[in-house]
Amino acid sequence: MEDTEISPIANPLAGPKLTKKLFKLVKHSAKEKTLRRGVKEVVKSIRKGKKGLCVIAGDIYPIDVISHLPVYCEKMDIPYVFVGSKADLGAAAGTKRPTSCILATDLDSSSTPEKIKQKYTKLRSELSKISG
């Protein structure tokens, strides 16, 4: 992970262990084609009622681009967390371009393997602990 300027609103910020777990879940979601990338797609999916896990990059400038996402996620009862780098988030999501945010959806559907469901449930509980 590169040394980048993290935004002051990046709270809760995932630690190194949690970031690694999140990126594994993001990679699986990208492989299963249940991942939404970018602010426009994420907001559209949330508005349509999709549930999942929102991961937001903490080094976005200007911050106004993503400043509404945490509030929107809280309103729709979707857990969210910030990670340090948009480049690392993009790489985990399976793209060459940096990604400002992603929404991993359908992680608890019937077609998802049991192992991934357990990881998702565990991550949700961890996120609820750090977000208060």
N, CA and C atoms as a LAMMPS dump frame, in Angstrom:
ITEM: TIMESTEP
0
ITEM: NUMBER OF ATOMS
396
ITEM: BOX BOUNDS ff ff ff
-5.0000000000000000e+02 5.0000000000000000e+02
-5.0000000000000000e+02 5.0000000000000000e+02
-5.0000000000000000e+02 5.0000000000000000e+02
ITEM: ATOMS id mol type element x y z
1 1 1 N 0.843 -1.183 0
2 1 2 C 0 0 0
3 1 3 C 0.88 1.235 0
4 2 1 N 0.571 2.2 -0.847
5 2 2 C 1.383 3.39 -0.946
6 2 3 C 1.061 4.341 0.202
7 3 1 N 1.978 5.268 0.437
8 3 2 C 1.787 6.26 1.48
9 3 3 C 1.019 7.432 0.88
10 4 1 N -0.279 7.531 1.156
11 4 2 C -1.112 8.566 0.554
12 4 3 C -1.776 9.401 1.635
13 5 1 N -2.326 10.513 1.234
14 5 2 C -3.025 11.417 2.131
15 5 3 C -4.448 10.898 2.347
16 6 1 N -4.756 10.525 3.577
17 6 2 C -6.08 10.012 3.914
18 6 3 C -6.967 11.189 4.317
19 7 1 N -8.182 11.201 3.825
20 7 2 C -9.131 12.267 4.118
21 7 3 C -9.538 12.265 5.587
22 8 1 N -9.82 13.435 6.143
23 8 2 C -10.254 13.484 7.552
24 8 3 C -11.631 12.864 7.803
25 9 1 N -12.45 12.716 6.766
26 9 2 C -13.768 12.108 6.991
27 9 3 C -13.746 10.592 6.85
28 10 1 N -12.572 10.024 6.585
29 10 2 C -12.444 8.575 6.378
30 10 3 C -12.54 7.848 7.72
31 11 1 N -13.757 7.724 8.211
32 11 2 C -13.992 7.062 9.486
33 11 3 C -15.245 6.209 9.365
34 12 1 N -15.251 4.952 9.637
35 12 2 C -14.183 4.124 10.194
36 12 3 C -13.199 3.69 9.123
37 13 1 N -11.915 3.772 9.467
38 13 2 C -10.843 3.368 8.567
39 13 3 C -10.39 1.968 8.945
40 14 1 N -10.373 1.076 7.966
41 14 2 C -9.989 -0.312 8.218
42 14 3 C -8.491 -0.414 8.472
43 15 1 N -8.129 -1.245 9.42
44 15 2 C -6.726 -1.521 9.683
45 15 3 C -6.182 -2.49 8.648
46 16 1 N -4.887 -2.814 8.725
47 16 2 C -4.284 -3.7 7.72
48 16 3 C -4.927 -5.085 7.634
49 17 1 N -5.253 -5.695 8.778
50 17 2 C -5.869 -7.031 8.756
51 17 3 C -7.265 -6.99 8.143
52 18 1 N -8.058 -6.021 8.569
53 18 2 C -9.421 -5.89 8.053
54 18 3 C -9.406 -5.551 6.565
55 19 1 N -8.46 -4.717 6.162
56 19 2 C -8.334 -4.363 4.745
57 19 3 C -8.064 -5.601 3.904
58 20 1 N -7.19 -6.467 4.388
59 20 2 C -6.872 -7.698 3.659
60 20 3 C -8.106 -8.58 3.517
61 21 1 N -8.891 -8.715 4.595
62 21 2 C -10.118 -9.508 4.546
63 21 3 C -11.123 -8.9 3.573
64 22 1 N -11.252 -7.57 3.61
65 22 2 C -12.183 -6.885 2.708
66 22 3 C -11.795 -7.097 1.251
67 23 1 N -10.504 -6.982 0.961
68 23 2 C -10.053 -7.141 -0.418
69 23 3 C -10.298 -8.557 -0.922
70 24 1 N -10.16 -9.562 -0.05
71 24 2 C -10.461 -10.943 -0.453
72 24 3 C -11.937 -11.074 -0.815
73 25 1 N -12.803 -10.466 -0.001
74 25 2 C -14.24 -10.512 -0.272
75 25 3 C -14.568 -9.758 -1.562
76 26 1 N -13.912 -8.63 -1.785
77 26 2 C -14.119 -7.849 -3.006
78 26 3 C -13.691 -8.652 -4.232
79 27 1 N -12.551 -9.342 -4.142
80 27 2 C -12.083 -10.165 -5.266
81 27 3 C -13.084 -11.262 -5.596
82 28 1 N -13.631 -11.906 -4.555
83 28 2 C -14.623 -12.949 -4.8
84 28 3 C -15.873 -12.359 -5.444
85 29 1 N -16.307 -11.219 -4.941
86 29 2 C -17.499 -10.577 -5.48
87 29 3 C -17.287 -10.161 -6.941
88 30 1 N -16.083 -9.717 -7.273
89 30 2 C -15.777 -9.345 -8.66
90 30 3 C -15.81 -10.579 -9.553
91 31 1 N -15.301 -11.698 -9.041
92 31 2 C -15.295 -12.948 -9.807
93 31 3 C -16.717 -13.441 -10.061
94 32 1 N -17.592 -13.251 -9.065
95 32 2 C -18.992 -13.673 -9.184
96 32 3 C -19.856 -12.655 -9.932
97 33 1 N -19.257 -11.55 -10.33
98 33 2 C -19.963 -10.47 -11.04
99 33 3 C -21.099 -9.858 -10.211
100 34 1 N -20.876 -9.701 -8.914
101 34 2 C -21.87 -9.073 -8.037
102 34 3 C -21.296 -7.81 -7.415
103 35 1 N -20.42 -7.132 -8.144
104 35 2 C -19.726 -5.961 -7.635
105 35 3 C -20.137 -4.726 -8.418
106 36 1 N -20.396 -3.632 -7.73
107 36 2 C -20.696 -2.35 -8.366
108 36 3 C -19.525 -1.417 -8.075
109 37 1 N -18.958 -0.815 -9.132
110 37 2 C -17.784 0.043 -8.994
111 37 3 C -18.132 1.485 -9.322
112 38 1 N -17.58 2.409 -8.553
113 38 2 C -17.749 3.834 -8.834
114 38 3 C -18.961 4.424 -8.138
115 39 1 N -18.9 5.716 -7.887
116 39 2 C -19.943 6.409 -7.122
117 39 3 C -21.305 6.293 -7.802
118 40 1 N -21.341 6.528 -9.103
119 40 2 C -22.613 6.525 -9.823
120 40 3 C -23.315 5.165 -9.74
121 41 1 N -22.574 4.095 -9.986
122 41 2 C -23.152 2.746 -9.94
123 41 3 C -23.552 2.342 -8.528
124 42 1 N -22.717 2.702 -7.543
125 42 2 C -23 2.346 -6.15
126 42 3 C -24.28 3.036 -5.677
127 43 1 N -24.391 4.339 -5.936
128 43 2 C -25.583 5.072 -5.517
129 43 3 C -26.829 4.53 -6.203
130 44 1 N -26.713 4.198 -7.489
131 44 2 C -27.858 3.656 -8.221
132 44 3 C -28.3 2.315 -7.618
133 45 1 N -27.343 1.461 -7.28
134 45 2 C -27.673 0.161 -6.688
135 45 3 C -28.319 0.312 -5.318
136 46 1 N -27.789 1.223 -4.513
137 46 2 C -28.363 1.458 -3.18
138 46 3 C -29.784 1.988 -3.314
139 47 1 N -29.99 2.91 -4.259
140 47 2 C -31.316 3.485 -4.471
141 47 3 C -32.318 2.416 -4.902
142 48 1 N -31.843 1.404 -5.646
143 48 2 C -32.724 0.318 -6.088
144 48 3 C -32.986 -0.708 -4.996
145 49 1 N -32.34 -0.547 -3.832
146 49 2 C -32.618 -1.433 -2.707
147 49 3 C -31.644 -2.577 -2.541
148 50 1 N -30.527 -2.563 -3.269
149 50 2 C -29.518 -3.62 -3.114
150 50 3 C -28.861 -3.507 -1.743
151 51 1 N -28.608 -4.646 -1.131
152 51 2 C -27.904 -4.685 0.153
153 51 3 C -26.536 -5.289 -0.085
154 52 1 N -25.62 -5.014 0.808
155 52 2 C -24.282 -5.562 0.666
156 52 3 C -23.316 -4.863 1.584
157 53 1 N -22.108 -4.68 1.107
158 53 2 C -21.03 -4.088 1.876
159 53 3 C -20.373 -3.015 1.023
160 54 1 N -20.3 -1.797 1.533
161 54 2 C -19.729 -0.683 0.783
162 54 3 C -18.307 -0.416 1.28
163 55 1 N -17.368 -0.376 0.35
164 55 2 C -15.975 -0.074 0.673
165 55 3 C -15.604 1.198 -0.079
166 56 1 N -15.116 2.202 0.656
167 56 2 C -14.827 3.516 0.09
168 56 3 C -13.337 3.817 0.263
169 57 1 N -12.714 4.368 -0.762
170 57 2 C -11.299 4.743 -0.671
171 57 3 C -11.165 6.025 0.148
172 58 1 N -10.156 6.084 0.985
173 58 2 C -9.957 7.236 1.862
174 58 3 C -9.078 8.314 1.279
175 59 1 N -8.487 8.074 0.107
176 59 2 C -7.574 9.057 -0.472
177 59 3 C -8.155 9.758 -1.703
178 60 1 N -9.454 9.941 -1.72
179 60 2 C -10.122 10.602 -2.847
180 60 3 C -9.996 12.12 -2.685
181 61 1 N -9.652 12.786 -3.78
182 61 2 C -9.596 14.243 -3.776
183 61 3 C -10.245 14.74 -5.048
184 62 1 N -11.172 15.657 -5.012
185 62 2 C -11.761 16.307 -3.834
186 62 3 C -12.727 15.361 -3.111
187 63 1 N -12.818 15.525 -1.829
188 63 2 C -13.606 14.628 -0.981
189 63 3 C -15.109 14.772 -1.248
190 64 1 N -15.508 15.875 -1.86
191 64 2 C -16.928 16.099 -2.158
192 64 3 C -17.508 15.007 -3.05
193 65 1 N -16.661 14.333 -3.797
194 65 2 C -17.107 13.286 -4.711
195 65 3 C -17.785 12.145 -3.951
196 66 1 N -17.269 11.815 -2.759
197 66 2 C -17.798 10.673 -2.011
198 66 3 C -18.368 11.048 -0.654
199 67 1 N -18.414 12.338 -0.328
200 67 2 C -18.818 12.747 1.024
201 67 3 C -20.258 12.364 1.377
202 68 1 N -21.11 12.161 0.391
203 68 2 C -22.502 11.803 0.655
204 68 3 C -22.708 10.297 0.878
205 69 1 N -21.741 9.484 0.473
206 69 2 C -21.905 8.027 0.544
207 69 3 C -22.087 7.475 1.962
208 70 1 N -21.272 7.88 2.947
209 70 2 C -21.478 7.33 4.296
210 70 3 C -22.871 7.622 4.86
211 71 1 N -23.357 8.828 4.631
212 71 2 C -24.69 9.196 5.117
213 71 3 C -25.755 8.358 4.422
214 72 1 N -25.597 8.182 3.127
215 72 2 C -26.554 7.397 2.346
216 72 3 C -26.548 5.935 2.783
217 73 1 N -25.355 5.404 3.034
218 73 2 C -25.247 4.01 3.493
219 73 3 C -25.901 3.838 4.86
220 74 1 N -25.676 4.782 5.774
221 74 2 C -26.291 4.702 7.1
222 74 3 C -27.813 4.746 6.999
223 75 1 N -28.307 5.617 6.133
224 75 2 C -29.757 5.756 5.951
225 75 3 C -30.382 4.456 5.455
226 76 1 N -29.68 3.754 4.563
227 76 2 C -30.199 2.519 3.976
228 76 3 C -29.74 1.266 4.726
229 77 1 N -29.08 1.448 5.875
230 77 2 C -28.62 0.349 6.731
231 77 3 C -27.654 -0.586 5.994
232 78 1 N -26.678 0.013 5.318
233 78 2 C -25.645 -0.74 4.616
234 78 3 C -24.317 -0.459 5.319
235 79 1 N -23.617 -1.508 5.758
236 79 2 C -22.334 -1.272 6.423
237 79 3 C -21.306 -0.739 5.424
238 80 1 N -20.499 0.213 5.88
239 80 2 C -19.467 0.788 5.026
240 80 3 C -18.18 0.94 5.818
241 81 1 N -17.071 0.989 5.1
242 81 2 C -15.769 1.168 5.71
243 81 3 C -14.847 1.828 4.692
244 82 1 N -13.905 2.599 5.195
245 82 2 C -12.913 3.236 4.338
246 82 3 C -11.64 2.405 4.334
247 83 1 N -10.98 2.365 3.188
248 83 2 C -9.657 1.746 3.073
249 83 3 C -8.683 2.833 2.614
250 84 1 N -7.406 2.57 2.753
251 84 2 C -6.406 3.602 2.51
252 84 3 C -6.243 4.078 1.083
253 85 1 N -6.3 3.185 0.111
254 85 2 C -5.887 3.544 -1.243
255 85 3 C -6.921 3.186 -2.304
256 86 1 N -7.183 4.152 -3.194
257 86 2 C -8.096 3.887 -4.306
258 86 3 C -7.459 2.954 -5.333
259 87 1 N -6.13 2.992 -5.453
260 87 2 C -5.442 2.1 -6.388
261 87 3 C -5.546 0.654 -5.92
262 88 1 N -5.361 0.419 -4.617
263 88 2 C -5.481 -0.934 -4.076
264 88 3 C -6.908 -1.445 -4.179
265 89 1 N -7.875 -0.561 -3.96
266 89 2 C -9.283 -0.945 -4.068
267 89 3 C -9.623 -1.324 -5.506
268 90 1 N -9.116 -0.556 -6.461
269 90 2 C -9.339 -0.873 -7.87
270 90 3 C -8.717 -2.202 -8.26
271 91 1 N -7.514 -2.461 -7.747
272 91 2 C -6.835 -3.722 -8.044
273 91 3 C -7.603 -4.904 -7.466
274 92 1 N -8.118 -4.755 -6.252
275 92 2 C -8.9 -5.827 -5.63
276 92 3 C -10.206 -6.067 -6.395
277 93 1 N -10.756 -5 -6.966
278 93 2 C -12.008 -5.116 -7.708
279 93 3 C -11.804 -5.659 -9.123
280 94 1 N -10.557 -5.899 -9.485
281 94 2 C -10.291 -6.511 -10.784
282 94 3 C -10.193 -5.532 -11.937
283 95 1 N -9.862 -4.273 -11.649
284 95 2 C -9.681 -3.289 -12.712
285 95 3 C -8.291 -2.692 -12.632
286 96 1 N -7.83 -2.165 -13.74
287 96 2 C -6.523 -1.507 -13.754
288 96 3 C -6.622 -0.084 -13.23
289 97 1 N -7.81 0.492 -13.311
290 97 2 C -8.017 1.875 -12.877
291 97 3 C -8.33 1.937 -11.384
292 98 1 N -7.9 3.016 -10.734
293 98 2 C -8.271 3.202 -9.322
294 98 3 C -9.788 3.35 -9.192
295 99 1 N -10.332 2.892 -8.098
296 99 2 C -11.775 2.937 -7.877
297 99 3 C -12.067 3.677 -6.575
298 100 1 N -12.996 4.622 -6.617
299 100 2 C -13.304 5.418 -5.427
300 100 3 C -14.141 4.643 -4.423
301 101 1 N -15.054 3.808 -4.903
302 101 2 C -15.885 3.019 -3.995
303 101 3 C -16.457 1.813 -4.73
304 102 1 N -16.812 0.819 -3.932
305 102 2 C -17.445 -0.383 -4.488
306 102 3 C -18.564 -0.807 -3.553
307 103 1 N -19.514 -1.547 -4.107
308 103 2 C -20.586 -2.155 -3.331
309 103 3 C -20.628 -3.628 -3.699
310 104 1 N -20.284 -4.469 -2.744
311 104 2 C -20.342 -5.918 -2.955
312 104 3 C -21.756 -6.356 -2.593
313 105 1 N -22.518 -6.79 -3.588
314 105 2 C -23.928 -7.135 -3.377
315 105 3 C -24.146 -8.635 -3.448
316 106 1 N -25.328 -9.069 -3.058
317 106 2 C -25.752 -10.476 -3.134
318 106 3 C -24.774 -11.424 -2.453
319 107 1 N -24.195 -10.994 -1.335
320 107 2 C -23.235 -11.832 -0.638
321 107 3 C -23.897 -12.859 0.259
322 108 1 N -25.191 -12.712 0.498
323 108 2 C -25.884 -13.706 1.319
324 108 3 C -27.02 -14.368 0.555
325 109 1 N -26.908 -14.404 -0.774
326 109 2 C -27.935 -15.07 -1.586
327 109 3 C -27.707 -16.576 -1.584
328 110 1 N -28.64 -17.299 -2.14
329 110 2 C -28.565 -18.767 -2.122
330 110 3 C -27.461 -19.318 -3.02
331 111 1 N -27.054 -18.566 -4.059
332 111 2 C -26.032 -19.065 -4.983
333 111 3 C -24.608 -18.841 -4.468
334 112 1 N -24.46 -18.048 -3.398
335 112 2 C -23.137 -17.77 -2.834
336 112 3 C -22.665 -18.961 -2.01
337 113 1 N -21.403 -19.378 -2.174
338 113 2 C -20.883 -20.496 -1.378
339 113 3 C -20.942 -20.202 0.126
340 114 1 N -21.113 -21.236 0.91
341 114 2 C -21.28 -21.091 2.362
342 114 3 C -20.071 -20.427 3.014
343 115 1 N -18.887 -20.72 2.518
344 115 2 C -17.665 -20.148 3.078
345 115 3 C -17.668 -18.621 2.944
346 116 1 N -18.117 -18.122 1.802
347 116 2 C -18.164 -16.677 1.553
348 116 3 C -19.245 -16.032 2.411
349 117 1 N -20.377 -16.705 2.574
350 117 2 C -21.448 -16.182 3.437
351 117 3 C -20.946 -15.994 4.86
352 118 1 N -20.176 -16.967 5.345
353 118 2 C -19.636 -16.874 6.698
354 118 3 C -18.66 -15.713 6.825
355 119 1 N -17.798 -15.532 5.82
356 119 2 C -16.858 -14.409 5.829
357 119 3 C -17.605 -13.08 5.82
358 120 1 N -18.646 -13.013 5.002
359 120 2 C -19.443 -11.791 4.909
360 120 3 C -20.104 -11.472 6.251
361 121 1 N -20.692 -12.477 6.893
362 121 2 C -21.343 -12.284 8.183
363 121 3 C -20.336 -11.829 9.237
364 122 1 N -19.165 -12.437 9.216
365 122 2 C -18.108 -12.078 10.166
366 122 3 C -17.639 -10.632 9.935
367 123 1 N -17.462 -10.256 8.666
368 123 2 C -17.044 -8.893 8.349
369 123 3 C -18.093 -7.866 8.75
370 124 1 N -19.367 -8.197 8.547
371 124 2 C -20.451 -7.297 8.968
372 124 3 C -20.393 -7.037 10.466
373 125 1 N -20.163 -8.096 11.25
374 125 2 C -20.113 -7.93 12.7
375 125 3 C -18.874 -7.112 13.105
376 126 1 N -17.736 -7.338 12.424
377 126 2 C -16.536 -6.539 12.703
378 126 3 C -16.764 -5.072 12.386
379 127 1 N -17.441 -4.802 11.273
380 127 2 C -17.695 -3.423 10.891
381 127 3 C -18.649 -2.74 11.864
382 128 1 N -19.618 -3.472 12.379
383 128 2 C -20.537 -2.873 13.346
384 128 3 C -19.813 -2.541 14.645
385 129 1 N -18.768 -3.311 14.995
386 129 2 C -17.992 -3.024 16.191
387 129 3 C -17.175 -1.75 16.026
388 130 1 N -16.507 -1.583 14.865
389 130 2 C -15.633 -0.41 14.695
390 130 3 C -16.406 0.855 14.365
391 131 1 N -17.606 0.723 13.808
392 131 2 C -18.371 1.922 13.481
393 131 3 C -19.211 2.405 14.664
394 132 1 N -19.278 1.623 15.713
395 132 2 C -19.96 2.05 16.924
396 132 3 C -21.365 1.762 16.844
